[in-house]
Amino acid sequence: MAFFDCGGVRLYLGIPERPEFKSTAIIYYRVDDIQQVWKSCMGKGVNVVSKPHMISRMEGHELWMGFFNDPDDNVAAIMSEVPLAS
């Protein structure tokens, strides 16, 4: 996998890990507290594809993502850069 910063827009390139991720594009919503946002989404009946989990350890933080289906059954995600514990 590779991430590119394109003027503030993060571009991700990689091979899909599961068949659900075969769409042409996935929108990632950046959130500060992924666990709290996920809990809120679950209370609203969101269809889970993959619960929040660490995707990659990077310099100074871990990248976490959780995936769900939007109302049109497209895969979307929330993502958070979780600071490493000092």
PyMOL Python script that loads the backbone (N, CA, C, O; Angstrom):
from pymol import cmd

cmd.read_pdbstr("""\
ATOM      1  N   MET A   1       0.836  -1.162   0.000  1.00  0.00           N
ATOM      2  CA  MET A   1       0.000   0.000   0.000  1.00  0.00           C
ATOM      3  C   MET A   1       0.885   1.230   0.000  1.00  0.00           C
ATOM      4  O   MET A   1       2.019   1.199   0.479  1.00  0.00           O
ATOM      5  N   ALA A   2       0.354   2.312  -0.542  1.00  0.00           N
ATOM      6  CA  ALA A   2       1.082   3.571  -0.564  1.00  0.00           C
ATOM      7  C   ALA A   2       0.099   4.711  -0.357  1.00  0.00           C
ATOM      8  O   ALA A   2      -1.030   4.664  -0.846  1.00  0.00           O
ATOM      9  N   PHE A   3       0.531   5.736   0.369  1.00  0.00           N
ATOM     10  CA  PHE A   3      -0.270   6.930   0.598  1.00  0.00           C
ATOM     11  C   PHE A   3       0.470   8.122   0.010  1.00  0.00           C
ATOM     12  O   PHE A   3       1.692   8.220   0.123  1.00  0.00           O
ATOM     13  N   PHE A   4      -0.264   9.016  -0.611  1.00  0.00           N
ATOM     14  CA  PHE A   4       0.316  10.224  -1.181  1.00  0.00           C
ATOM     15  C   PHE A   4      -0.477  11.423  -0.687  1.00  0.00           C
ATOM     16  O   PHE A   4      -1.708  11.390  -0.675  1.00  0.00           O
ATOM     17  N   ASP A   5       0.215  12.485  -0.279  1.00  0.00           N
ATOM     18  CA  ASP A   5      -0.433  13.727   0.106  1.00  0.00           C
ATOM     19  C   ASP A   5      -0.509  14.592  -1.139  1.00  0.00           C
ATOM     20  O   ASP A   5       0.510  15.073  -1.633  1.00  0.00           O
ATOM     21  N   CYS A   6      -1.700  14.785  -1.637  1.00  0.00           N
ATOM     22  CA  CYS A   6      -1.922  15.545  -2.876  1.00  0.00           C
ATOM     23  C   CYS A   6      -2.587  16.868  -2.524  1.00  0.00           C
ATOM     24  O   CYS A   6      -3.791  17.037  -2.713  1.00  0.00           O
ATOM     25  N   GLY A   7      -1.800  17.797  -2.015  1.00  0.00           N
ATOM     26  CA  GLY A   7      -2.343  19.097  -1.647  1.00  0.00           C
ATOM     27  C   GLY A   7      -3.382  19.026  -0.546  1.00  0.00           C
ATOM     28  O   GLY A   7      -4.376  19.752  -0.587  1.00  0.00           O
ATOM     29  N   GLY A   8      -3.172  18.169   0.435  1.00  0.00           N
ATOM     30  CA  GLY A   8      -4.115  18.026   1.538  1.00  0.00           C
ATOM     31  C   GLY A   8      -5.121  16.907   1.358  1.00  0.00           C
ATOM     32  O   GLY A   8      -5.844  16.570   2.296  1.00  0.00           O
ATOM     33  N   VAL A   9      -5.181  16.328   0.177  1.00  0.00           N
ATOM     34  CA  VAL A   9      -6.037  15.168  -0.074  1.00  0.00           C
ATOM     35  C   VAL A   9      -5.150  13.940  -0.075  1.00  0.00           C
ATOM     36  O   VAL A   9      -4.179  13.872  -0.830  1.00  0.00           O
ATOM     37  N   ARG A  10      -5.477  12.966   0.768  1.00  0.00           N
ATOM     38  CA  ARG A  10      -4.657  11.752   0.834  1.00  0.00           C
ATOM     39  C   ARG A  10      -5.145  10.752  -0.198  1.00  0.00           C
ATOM     40  O   ARG A  10      -6.323  10.395  -0.230  1.00  0.00           O
ATOM     41  N   LEU A  11      -4.231  10.310  -1.033  1.00  0.00           N
ATOM     42  CA  LEU A  11      -4.526   9.303  -2.050  1.00  0.00           C
ATOM     43  C   LEU A  11      -3.929   7.988  -1.593  1.00  0.00           C
ATOM     44  O   LEU A  11      -2.748   7.925  -1.251  1.00  0.00           O
ATOM     45  N   TYR A  12      -4.727   6.946  -1.585  1.00  0.00           N
ATOM     46  CA  TYR A  12      -4.287   5.612  -1.194  1.00  0.00           C
ATOM     47  C   TYR A  12      -4.295   4.711  -2.416  1.00  0.00           C
ATOM     48  O   TYR A  12      -5.266   4.686  -3.172  1.00  0.00           O
ATOM     49  N   LEU A  13      -3.218   3.977  -2.607  1.00  0.00           N
ATOM     50  CA  LEU A  13      -3.146   2.980  -3.668  1.00  0.00           C
ATOM     51  C   LEU A  13      -2.820   1.640  -3.032  1.00  0.00           C
ATOM     52  O   LEU A  13      -1.909   1.540  -2.210  1.00  0.00           O
ATOM     53  N   GLY A  14      -3.557   0.624  -3.409  1.00  0.00           N
ATOM     54  CA  GLY A  14      -3.283  -0.694  -2.850  1.00  0.00           C
ATOM     55  C   GLY A  14      -4.170  -1.747  -3.478  1.00  0.00           C
ATOM     56  O   GLY A  14      -5.113  -1.442  -4.208  1.00  0.00           O
ATOM     57  N   ILE A  15      -3.850  -2.986  -3.179  1.00  0.00           N
ATOM     58  CA  ILE A  15      -4.643  -4.118  -3.656  1.00  0.00           C
ATOM     59  C   ILE A  15      -5.748  -4.373  -2.646  1.00  0.00           C
ATOM     60  O   ILE A  15      -5.463  -4.470  -1.452  1.00  0.00           O
ATOM     61  N   PRO A  16      -7.014  -4.487  -3.085  1.00  0.00           N
ATOM     62  CA  PRO A  16      -8.108  -4.738  -2.144  1.00  0.00           C
ATOM     63  C   PRO A  16      -7.868  -6.012  -1.338  1.00  0.00           C
ATOM     64  O   PRO A  16      -7.490  -7.049  -1.882  1.00  0.00           O
ATOM     65  N   GLU A  17      -8.097  -5.911  -0.025  1.00  0.00           N
ATOM     66  CA  GLU A  17      -7.921  -7.057   0.860  1.00  0.00           C
ATOM     67  C   GLU A  17      -9.108  -8.016   0.813  1.00  0.00           C
ATOM     68  O   GLU A  17      -8.960  -9.214   1.053  1.00  0.00           O
ATOM     69  N   ARG A  18     -10.285  -7.476   0.501  1.00  0.00           N
ATOM     70  CA  ARG A  18     -11.510  -8.280   0.486  1.00  0.00           C
ATOM     71  C   ARG A  18     -12.367  -7.845  -0.690  1.00  0.00           C
ATOM     72  O   ARG A  18     -12.221  -6.724  -1.179  1.00  0.00           O
ATOM     73  N   PRO A  19     -13.257  -8.710  -1.151  1.00  0.00           N
ATOM     74  CA  PRO A  19     -14.110  -8.371  -2.311  1.00  0.00           C
ATOM     75  C   PRO A  19     -14.963  -7.121  -2.106  1.00  0.00           C
ATOM     76  O   PRO A  19     -15.278  -6.432  -3.076  1.00  0.00           O
ATOM     77  N   GLU A  20     -15.344  -6.814  -0.861  1.00  0.00           N
ATOM     78  CA  GLU A  20     -16.179  -5.628  -0.604  1.00  0.00           C
ATOM     79  C   GLU A  20     -15.484  -4.330  -0.985  1.00  0.00           C
ATOM     80  O   GLU A  20     -16.144  -3.315  -1.205  1.00  0.00           O
ATOM     81  N   PHE A  21     -14.152  -4.352  -1.066  1.00  0.00           N
ATOM     82  CA  PHE A  21     -13.386  -3.143  -1.322  1.00  0.00           C
ATOM     83  C   PHE A  21     -13.025  -2.971  -2.796  1.00  0.00           C
ATOM     84  O   PHE A  21     -12.049  -2.289  -3.108  1.00  0.00           O
ATOM     85  N   LYS A  22     -13.770  -3.558  -3.686  1.00  0.00           N
ATOM     86  CA  LYS A  22     -13.428  -3.521  -5.106  1.00  0.00           C
ATOM     87  C   LYS A  22     -13.992  -2.310  -5.847  1.00  0.00           C
ATOM     88  O   LYS A  22     -13.830  -2.212  -7.063  1.00  0.00           O
ATOM     89  N   SER A  23     -14.648  -1.388  -5.146  1.00  0.00           N
ATOM     90  CA  SER A  23     -15.227  -0.224  -5.823  1.00  0.00           C
ATOM     91  C   SER A  23     -14.124   0.659  -6.402  1.00  0.00           C
ATOM     92  O   SER A  23     -12.947   0.489  -6.082  1.00  0.00           O
ATOM     93  N   THR A  24     -14.510   1.584  -7.243  1.00  0.00           N
ATOM     94  CA  THR A  24     -13.525   2.449  -7.878  1.00  0.00           C
ATOM     95  C   THR A  24     -12.976   3.503  -6.928  1.00  0.00           C
ATOM     96  O   THR A  24     -11.861   3.987  -7.124  1.00  0.00           O
ATOM     97  N   ALA A  25     -13.729   3.862  -5.914  1.00  0.00           N
ATOM     98  CA  ALA A  25     -13.258   4.867  -4.955  1.00  0.00           C
ATOM     99  C   ALA A  25     -13.953   4.652  -3.611  1.00  0.00           C
ATOM    100  O   ALA A  25     -15.105   4.222  -3.553  1.00  0.00           O
ATOM    101  N   ILE A  26     -13.237   4.955  -2.545  1.00  0.00           N
ATOM    102  CA  ILE A  26     -13.811   4.905  -1.203  1.00  0.00           C
ATOM    103  C   ILE A  26     -13.586   6.276  -0.585  1.00  0.00           C
ATOM    104  O   ILE A  26     -12.479   6.813  -0.634  1.00  0.00           O
ATOM    105  N   ILE A  27     -14.631   6.837  -0.009  1.00  0.00           N
ATOM    106  CA  ILE A  27     -14.503   8.109   0.695  1.00  0.00           C
ATOM    107  C   ILE A  27     -14.148   7.794   2.144  1.00  0.00           C
ATOM    108  O   ILE A  27     -14.806   6.985   2.799  1.00  0.00           O
ATOM    109  N   TYR A  28     -13.090   8.452   2.634  1.00  0.00           N
ATOM    110  CA  TYR A  28     -12.631   8.293   4.007  1.00  0.00           C
ATOM    111  C   TYR A  28     -12.920   9.602   4.750  1.00  0.00           C
ATOM    112  O   TYR A  28     -12.469  10.670   4.337  1.00  0.00           O
ATOM    113  N   TYR A  29     -13.667   9.509   5.836  1.00  0.00           N
ATOM    114  CA  TYR A  29     -13.972  10.675   6.656  1.00  0.00           C
ATOM    115  C   TYR A  29     -12.999  10.711   7.829  1.00  0.00           C
ATOM    116  O   TYR A  29     -12.966   9.782   8.636  1.00  0.00           O
ATOM    117  N   ARG A  30     -12.212  11.769   7.930  1.00  0.00           N
ATOM    118  CA  ARG A  30     -11.243  11.899   9.019  1.00  0.00           C
ATOM    119  C   ARG A  30     -11.974  12.338  10.282  1.00  0.00           C
ATOM    120  O   ARG A  30     -12.738  13.303  10.267  1.00  0.00           O
ATOM    121  N   VAL A  31     -11.730  11.620  11.369  1.00  0.00           N
ATOM    122  CA  VAL A  31     -12.338  11.942  12.661  1.00  0.00           C
ATOM    123  C   VAL A  31     -11.227  11.973  13.717  1.00  0.00           C
ATOM    124  O   VAL A  31     -10.175  11.356  13.544  1.00  0.00           O
ATOM    125  N   ASP A  32     -11.474  12.694  14.802  1.00  0.00           N
ATOM    126  CA  ASP A  32     -10.480  12.779  15.866  1.00  0.00           C
ATOM    127  C   ASP A  32     -10.485  11.525  16.751  1.00  0.00           C
ATOM    128  O   ASP A  32      -9.425  10.998  17.085  1.00  0.00           O
ATOM    129  N   ASP A  33     -11.668  11.053  17.124  1.00  0.00           N
ATOM    130  CA  ASP A  33     -11.792   9.902  18.032  1.00  0.00           C
ATOM    131  C   ASP A  33     -12.570   8.795  17.328  1.00  0.00           C
ATOM    132  O   ASP A  33     -13.800   8.766  17.381  1.00  0.00           O
ATOM    133  N   ILE A  34     -11.859   7.891  16.673  1.00  0.00           N
ATOM    134  CA  ILE A  34     -12.509   6.876  15.842  1.00  0.00           C
ATOM    135  C   ILE A  34     -13.422   5.958  16.659  1.00  0.00           C
ATOM    136  O   ILE A  34     -14.485   5.562  16.182  1.00  0.00           O
ATOM    137  N   GLN A  35     -13.015   5.620  17.884  1.00  0.00           N
ATOM    138  CA  GLN A  35     -13.828   4.710  18.693  1.00  0.00           C
ATOM    139  C   GLN A  35     -15.159   5.369  19.074  1.00  0.00           C
ATOM    140  O   GLN A  35     -16.205   4.722  19.023  1.00  0.00           O
ATOM    141  N   GLN A  36     -15.127   6.640  19.451  1.00  0.00           N
ATOM    142  CA  GLN A  36     -16.352   7.345  19.829  1.00  0.00           C
ATOM    143  C   GLN A  36     -17.277   7.531  18.621  1.00  0.00           C
ATOM    144  O   GLN A  36     -18.485   7.327  18.733  1.00  0.00           O
ATOM    145  N   VAL A  37     -16.722   7.914  17.473  1.00  0.00           N
ATOM    146  CA  VAL A  37     -17.535   8.090  16.270  1.00  0.00           C
ATOM    147  C   VAL A  37     -18.140   6.753  15.842  1.00  0.00           C
ATOM    148  O   VAL A  37     -19.307   6.692  15.454  1.00  0.00           O
ATOM    149  N   TRP A  38     -17.347   5.682  15.914  1.00  0.00           N
ATOM    150  CA  TRP A  38     -17.845   4.356  15.545  1.00  0.00           C
ATOM    151  C   TRP A  38     -19.008   3.957  16.451  1.00  0.00           C
ATOM    152  O   TRP A  38     -20.023   3.444  15.980  1.00  0.00           O
ATOM    153  N   LYS A  39     -18.853   4.194  17.745  1.00  0.00           N
ATOM    154  CA  LYS A  39     -19.923   3.859  18.707  1.00  0.00           C
ATOM    155  C   LYS A  39     -21.194   4.623  18.359  1.00  0.00           C
ATOM    156  O   LYS A  39     -22.291   4.065  18.410  1.00  0.00           O
ATOM    157  N   SER A  40     -21.051   5.888  18.010  1.00  0.00           N
ATOM    158  CA  SER A  40     -22.206   6.708  17.619  1.00  0.00           C
ATOM    159  C   SER A  40     -22.864   6.176  16.350  1.00  0.00           C
ATOM    160  O   SER A  40     -24.090   6.119  16.262  1.00  0.00           O
ATOM    161  N   CYS A  41     -22.052   5.785  15.363  1.00  0.00           N
ATOM    162  CA  CYS A  41     -22.581   5.240  14.107  1.00  0.00           C
ATOM    163  C   CYS A  41     -23.335   3.937  14.354  1.00  0.00           C
ATOM    164  O   CYS A  41     -24.381   3.700  13.750  1.00  0.00           O
ATOM    165  N   MET A  42     -22.811   3.098  15.233  1.00  0.00           N
ATOM    166  CA  MET A  42     -23.453   1.814  15.515  1.00  0.00           C
ATOM    167  C   MET A  42     -24.821   2.016  16.146  1.00  0.00           C
ATOM    168  O   MET A  42     -25.730   1.211  15.942  1.00  0.00           O
ATOM    169  N   GLY A  43     -24.966   3.085  16.908  1.00  0.00           N
ATOM    170  CA  GLY A  43     -26.251   3.399  17.513  1.00  0.00           C
ATOM    171  C   GLY A  43     -27.281   3.863  16.496  1.00  0.00           C
ATOM    172  O   GLY A  43     -28.463   3.987  16.820  1.00  0.00           O
ATOM    173  N   LYS A  44     -26.846   4.117  15.280  1.00  0.00           N
ATOM    174  CA  LYS A  44     -27.742   4.576  14.217  1.00  0.00           C
ATOM    175  C   LYS A  44     -27.968   3.508  13.163  1.00  0.00           C
ATOM    176  O   LYS A  44     -28.527   3.796  12.104  1.00  0.00           O
ATOM    177  N   GLY A  45     -27.542   2.274  13.434  1.00  0.00           N
ATOM    178  CA  GLY A  45     -27.819   1.163  12.530  1.00  0.00           C
ATOM    179  C   GLY A  45     -26.946   1.069  11.297  1.00  0.00           C
ATOM    180  O   GLY A  45     -27.378   0.524  10.281  1.00  0.00           O
ATOM    181  N   VAL A  46     -25.716   1.592  11.359  1.00  0.00           N
ATOM    182  CA  VAL A  46     -24.804   1.518  10.219  1.00  0.00           C
ATOM    183  C   VAL A  46     -24.461   0.060   9.922  1.00  0.00           C
ATOM    184  O   VAL A  46     -24.247  -0.726  10.845  1.00  0.00           O
ATOM    185  N   ASN A  47     -24.406  -0.303   8.649  1.00  0.00           N
ATOM    186  CA  ASN A  47     -24.033  -1.656   8.228  1.00  0.00           C
ATOM    187  C   ASN A  47     -22.512  -1.784   8.222  1.00  0.00           C
ATOM    188  O   ASN A  47     -21.837  -1.166   7.399  1.00  0.00           O
ATOM    189  N   VAL A  48     -21.979  -2.580   9.135  1.00  0.00           N
ATOM    190  CA  VAL A  48     -20.532  -2.730   9.320  1.00  0.00           C
ATOM    191  C   VAL A  48     -19.920  -3.609   8.248  1.00  0.00           C
ATOM    192  O   VAL A  48     -20.435  -4.686   7.948  1.00  0.00           O
ATOM    193  N   VAL A  49     -18.820  -3.147   7.673  1.00  0.00           N
ATOM    194  CA  VAL A  49     -17.989  -3.965   6.792  1.00  0.00           C
ATOM    195  C   VAL A  49     -16.779  -4.445   7.595  1.00  0.00           C
ATOM    196  O   VAL A  49     -16.436  -5.626   7.554  1.00  0.00           O
ATOM    197  N   SER A  50     -16.134  -3.534   8.321  1.00  0.00           N
ATOM    198  CA  SER A  50     -14.955  -3.872   9.123  1.00  0.00           C
ATOM    199  C   SER A  50     -14.842  -2.860  10.260  1.00  0.00           C
ATOM    200  O   SER A  50     -14.792  -1.654  10.018  1.00  0.00           O
ATOM    201  N   LYS A  51     -14.801  -3.349  11.497  1.00  0.00           N
ATOM    202  CA  LYS A  51     -14.683  -2.467  12.661  1.00  0.00           C
ATOM    203  C   LYS A  51     -13.353  -1.721  12.624  1.00  0.00           C
ATOM    204  O   LYS A  51     -12.417  -2.148  11.948  1.00  0.00           O
ATOM    205  N   PRO A  52     -13.268  -0.594  13.357  1.00  0.00           N
ATOM    206  CA  PRO A  52     -12.011   0.150  13.381  1.00  0.00           C
ATOM    207  C   PRO A  52     -10.832  -0.729  13.807  1.00  0.00           C
ATOM    208  O   PRO A  52     -10.913  -1.483  14.777  1.00  0.00           O
ATOM    209  N   HIS A  53      -9.758  -0.612  13.067  1.00  0.00           N
ATOM    210  CA  HIS A  53      -8.543  -1.359  13.362  1.00  0.00           C
ATOM    211  C   HIS A  53      -7.347  -0.594  12.802  1.00  0.00           C
ATOM    212  O   HIS A  53      -7.482   0.254  11.920  1.00  0.00           O
ATOM    213  N   MET A  54      -6.175  -0.920  13.343  1.00  0.00           N
ATOM    214  CA  MET A  54      -4.968  -0.239  12.888  1.00  0.00           C
ATOM    215  C   MET A  54      -4.604  -0.736  11.489  1.00  0.00           C
ATOM    216  O   MET A  54      -4.524  -1.940  11.244  1.00  0.00           O
ATOM    217  N   ILE A  55      -4.391   0.196  10.598  1.00  0.00           N
ATOM    218  CA  ILE A  55      -3.997  -0.105   9.225  1.00  0.00           C
ATOM    219  C   ILE A  55      -2.479  -0.059   9.082  1.00  0.00           C
ATOM    220  O   ILE A  55      -1.873  -0.912   8.433  1.00  0.00           O
ATOM    221  N   SER A  56      -1.878   0.958   9.706  1.00  0.00           N
ATOM    222  CA  SER A  56      -0.444   1.148   9.534  1.00  0.00           C
ATOM    223  C   SER A  56       0.125   1.956  10.689  1.00  0.00           C
ATOM    224  O   SER A  56      -0.515   2.885  11.182  1.00  0.00           O
ATOM    225  N   ARG A  57       1.323   1.601  11.116  1.00  0.00           N
ATOM    226  CA  ARG A  57       2.041   2.414  12.098  1.00  0.00           C
ATOM    227  C   ARG A  57       2.950   3.346  11.312  1.00  0.00           C
ATOM    228  O   ARG A  57       3.751   2.910  10.485  1.00  0.00           O
ATOM    229  N   MET A  58       2.809   4.637  11.587  1.00  0.00           N
ATOM    230  CA  MET A  58       3.576   5.640  10.872  1.00  0.00           C
ATOM    231  C   MET A  58       4.392   6.443  11.892  1.00  0.00           C
ATOM    232  O   MET A  58       4.284   6.225  13.099  1.00  0.00           O
ATOM    233  N   GLU A  59       5.184   7.347  11.401  1.00  0.00           N
ATOM    234  CA  GLU A  59       6.000   8.152  12.301  1.00  0.00           C
ATOM    235  C   GLU A  59       5.106   9.028  13.177  1.00  0.00           C
ATOM    236  O   GLU A  59       4.447   9.943  12.683  1.00  0.00           O
ATOM    237  N   GLY A  60       5.087   8.743  14.473  1.00  0.00           N
ATOM    238  CA  GLY A  60       4.329   9.561  15.420  1.00  0.00           C
ATOM    239  C   GLY A  60       2.881   9.167  15.625  1.00  0.00           C
ATOM    240  O   GLY A  60       2.240   9.667  16.550  1.00  0.00           O
ATOM    241  N   HIS A  61       2.341   8.280  14.789  1.00  0.00           N
ATOM    242  CA  HIS A  61       0.940   7.897  14.966  1.00  0.00           C
ATOM    243  C   HIS A  61       0.636   6.555  14.293  1.00  0.00           C
ATOM    244  O   HIS A  61       1.421   6.034  13.501  1.00  0.00           O
ATOM    245  N   GLU A  62      -0.531   6.023  14.643  1.00  0.00           N
ATOM    246  CA  GLU A  62      -1.070   4.854  13.958  1.00  0.00           C
ATOM    247  C   GLU A  62      -2.256   5.315  13.124  1.00  0.00           C
ATOM    248  O   GLU A  62      -3.029   6.166  13.563  1.00  0.00           O
ATOM    249  N   LEU A  63      -2.405   4.767  11.941  1.00  0.00           N
ATOM    250  CA  LEU A  63      -3.552   5.072  11.091  1.00  0.00           C
ATOM    251  C   LEU A  63      -4.598   3.995  11.331  1.00  0.00           C
ATOM    252  O   LEU A  63      -4.352   2.814  11.085  1.00  0.00           O
ATOM    253  N   TRP A  64      -5.757   4.403  11.809  1.00  0.00           N
ATOM    254  CA  TRP A  64      -6.868   3.497  12.092  1.00  0.00           C
ATOM    255  C   TRP A  64      -8.007   3.782  11.120  1.00  0.00           C
ATOM    256  O   TRP A  64      -8.256   4.936  10.770  1.00  0.00           O
ATOM    257  N   MET A  65      -8.703   2.722  10.682  1.00  0.00           N
ATOM    258  CA  MET A  65      -9.858   2.868   9.798  1.00  0.00           C
ATOM    259  C   MET A  65     -10.945   1.872  10.192  1.00  0.00           C
ATOM    260  O   MET A  65     -10.669   0.779  10.686  1.00  0.00           O
ATOM    261  N   GLY A  66     -12.172   2.280   9.960  1.00  0.00           N
ATOM    262  CA  GLY A  66     -13.336   1.417  10.110  1.00  0.00           C
ATOM    263  C   GLY A  66     -14.194   1.600   8.872  1.00  0.00           C
ATOM    264  O   GLY A  66     -14.381   2.726   8.411  1.00  0.00           O
ATOM    265  N   PHE A  67     -14.723   0.502   8.323  1.00  0.00           N
ATOM    266  CA  PHE A  67     -15.448   0.558   7.052  1.00  0.00           C
ATOM    267  C   PHE A  67     -16.914   0.197   7.238  1.00  0.00           C
ATOM    268  O   PHE A  67     -17.263  -0.625   8.084  1.00  0.00           O
ATOM    269  N   PHE A  68     -17.764   0.826   6.435  1.00  0.00           N
ATOM    270  CA  PHE A  68     -19.213   0.604   6.512  1.00  0.00           C
ATOM    271  C   PHE A  68     -19.819   0.818   5.133  1.00  0.00           C
ATOM    272  O   PHE A  68     -19.160   1.319   4.222  1.00  0.00           O
ATOM    273  N   ASN A  69     -21.082   0.432   4.992  1.00  0.00           N
ATOM    274  CA  ASN A  69     -21.807   0.681   3.737  1.00  0.00           C
ATOM    275  C   ASN A  69     -22.650   1.928   3.881  1.00  0.00           C
ATOM    276  O   ASN A  69     -23.303   2.135   4.904  1.00  0.00           O
ATOM    277  N   ASP A  70     -22.633   2.772   2.837  1.00  0.00           N
ATOM    278  CA  ASP A  70     -23.511   3.933   2.830  1.00  0.00           C
ATOM    279  C   ASP A  70     -24.911   3.474   2.409  1.00  0.00           C
ATOM    280  O   ASP A  70     -25.097   2.296   2.102  1.00  0.00           O
ATOM    281  N   PRO A  71     -25.892   4.370   2.387  1.00  0.00           N
ATOM    282  CA  PRO A  71     -27.260   3.959   2.034  1.00  0.00           C
ATOM    283  C   PRO A  71     -27.403   3.334   0.640  1.00  0.00           C
ATOM    284  O   PRO A  71     -28.363   2.605   0.388  1.00  0.00           O
ATOM    285  N   ASP A  72     -26.447   3.615  -0.275  1.00  0.00           N
ATOM    286  CA  ASP A  72     -26.492   3.017  -1.610  1.00  0.00           C
ATOM    287  C   ASP A  72     -25.625   1.762  -1.706  1.00  0.00           C
ATOM    288  O   ASP A  72     -25.367   1.264  -2.802  1.00  0.00           O
ATOM    289  N   ASP A  73     -25.176   1.253  -0.560  1.00  0.00           N
ATOM    290  CA  ASP A  73     -24.386   0.028  -0.442  1.00  0.00           C
ATOM    291  C   ASP A  73     -22.949   0.175  -0.937  1.00  0.00           C
ATOM    292  O   ASP A  73     -22.283  -0.829  -1.192  1.00  0.00           O
ATOM    293  N   ASN A  74     -22.457   1.416  -1.079  1.00  0.00           N
ATOM    294  CA  ASN A  74     -21.046   1.642  -1.391  1.00  0.00           C
ATOM    295  C   ASN A  74     -20.246   1.571  -0.099  1.00  0.00           C
ATOM    296  O   ASN A  74     -20.758   1.929   0.962  1.00  0.00           O
ATOM    297  N   VAL A  75     -19.004   1.117  -0.169  1.00  0.00           N
ATOM    298  CA  VAL A  75     -18.145   1.098   1.003  1.00  0.00           C
ATOM    299  C   VAL A  75     -17.601   2.503   1.245  1.00  0.00           C
ATOM    300  O   VAL A  75     -17.131   3.166   0.321  1.00  0.00           O
ATOM    301  N   ALA A  76     -17.671   2.945   2.498  1.00  0.00           N
ATOM    302  CA  ALA A  76     -17.089   4.204   2.937  1.00  0.00           C
ATOM    303  C   ALA A  76     -16.330   3.915   4.231  1.00  0.00           C
ATOM    304  O   ALA A  76     -16.415   2.811   4.768  1.00  0.00           O
ATOM    305  N   ALA A  77     -15.598   4.892   4.728  1.00  0.00           N
ATOM    306  CA  ALA A  77     -14.787   4.639   5.923  1.00  0.00           C
ATOM    307  C   ALA A  77     -14.631   5.881   6.779  1.00  0.00           C
ATOM    308  O   ALA A  77     -14.756   7.011   6.305  1.00  0.00           O
ATOM    309  N   ILE A  78     -14.355   5.640   8.051  1.00  0.00           N
ATOM    310  CA  ILE A  78     -13.856   6.704   8.919  1.00  0.00           C
ATOM    311  C   ILE A  78     -12.393   6.366   9.199  1.00  0.00           C
ATOM    312  O   ILE A  78     -12.015   5.196   9.260  1.00  0.00           O
ATOM    313  N   MET A  79     -11.592   7.389   9.365  1.00  0.00           N
ATOM    314  CA  MET A  79     -10.163   7.171   9.625  1.00  0.00           C
ATOM    315  C   MET A  79      -9.709   8.152  10.683  1.00  0.00           C
ATOM    316  O   MET A  79     -10.259   9.244  10.825  1.00  0.00           O
ATOM    317  N   SER A  80      -8.678   7.733  11.434  1.00  0.00           N
ATOM    318  CA  SER A  80      -8.143   8.569  12.491  1.00  0.00           C
ATOM    319  C   SER A  80      -6.645   8.331  12.620  1.00  0.00           C
ATOM    320  O   SER A  80      -6.180   7.196  12.522  1.00  0.00           O
ATOM    321  N   GLU A  81      -5.903   9.388  12.835  1.00  0.00           N
ATOM    322  CA  GLU A  81      -4.481   9.283  13.114  1.00  0.00           C
ATOM    323  C   GLU A  81      -4.324   9.330  14.625  1.00  0.00           C
ATOM    324  O   GLU A  81      -4.422  10.395  15.236  1.00  0.00           O
ATOM    325  N   VAL A  82      -4.079   8.167  15.226  1.00  0.00           N
ATOM    326  CA  VAL A  82      -4.007   8.013  16.670  1.00  0.00           C
ATOM    327  C   VAL A  82      -2.562   8.183  17.111  1.00  0.00           C
ATOM    328  O   VAL A  82      -1.696   7.402  16.717  1.00  0.00           O
ATOM    329  N   PRO A  83      -2.293   9.215  17.940  1.00  0.00           N
ATOM    330  CA  PRO A  83      -0.911   9.457  18.379  1.00  0.00           C
ATOM    331  C   PRO A  83      -0.352   8.248  19.120  1.00  0.00           C
ATOM    332  O   PRO A  83      -1.073   7.570  19.853  1.00  0.00           O
ATOM    333  N   LEU A  84       0.930   7.984  18.923  1.00  0.00           N
ATOM    334  CA  LEU A  84       1.601   6.920  19.657  1.00  0.00           C
ATOM    335  C   LEU A  84       1.760   7.345  21.112  1.00  0.00           C
ATOM    336  O   LEU A  84       2.031   8.508  21.411  1.00  0.00           O
ATOM    337  N   ALA A  85       1.586   6.382  22.006  1.00  0.00           N
ATOM    338  CA  ALA A  85       1.763   6.664  23.434  1.00  0.00           C
ATOM    339  C   ALA A  85       3.232   6.986  23.708  1.00  0.00           C
ATOM    340  O   ALA A  85       4.132   6.333  23.179  1.00  0.00           O
ATOM    341  N   SER A  86       3.457   7.990  24.532  1.00  0.00           N
ATOM    342  CA  SER A  86       4.847   8.397  24.846  1.00  0.00           C
ATOM    343  C   SER A  86       5.442   7.493  25.887  1.00  0.00           C
ATOM    344  O   SER A  86       6.596   7.676  26.277  1.00  0.00           O
TER     345      SER A  86
END
""", "prot")
cmd.dss("prot")
cmd.show_as("cartoon", "prot")
cmd.util.cbc("prot")
cmd.orient("prot")
